[in-house]
Amino acid sequence: MPDITIRRATADDSKRLTRLVRGSRAYRGDYAGMVDGYQVGGPYIEHHPVFVAVDEEGLVLGFYALLVDEAELDLAFVADGAQGLGIGRQLMAHMTGQARAAGLRSVRVVSHPPAEEFYLRTGAVRTGTVPHAGHIHWDRPELRYDVA
């Protein structure tokens, strides 16, 4: 596993995080429309707790965004080349610590269907299904991390 640091993202990270989202192979094929034109903007990063995992050289390997007011994990991505190295697990452990420090009892996750197993392996429990709506044409797993 690479030596990583998890730090708070800044608006300067916007382009790197946007590239990570748009380039994710998890969003190819039927799911491509979900990230087409998606942007992780500077104002979003400054308003929400967004944390990035970086290696010794500062390369962004993954990130997550926690919506504290909604008690929801909004975004979680690990770079394709860094998957399977434990970075996602470290990010979720960090996220639950941040949620606990913010006074949350649990954190909701509406998952990209292929990511459900990852969330289950990192401690989330399945709570239901969010039906398809709008431009999302598939049902999505709903999960929860208990952090209190």
Number of C-alpha atoms within 10 A of each C-alpha: 8 12 9 18 16 18 12 15 21 17 15 11 16 18 14 14 25 16 14 20 26 20 16 16 13 17 17 14 8 10 16 14 14 15 15 13 9 12 15 20 16 15 11 15 20 13 10 15 18 21 23 25 23 19 15 10 7 10 12 21 25 25 27 23 21 23 17 17 9 11 19 20 22 18 17 22 21 23 19 14 9 15 13 11 12 12 24 24 16 15 22 20 15 15 24 22 15 17 25 16 12 12 13 19 14 17 24 21 25 22 22 18 14 11 14 19 12 13 19 14 10 15 17 22 17 18 13 12 13 14 12 11 9 6 8 12 11 15 15 19 19 20 23 21 24 16 19 13
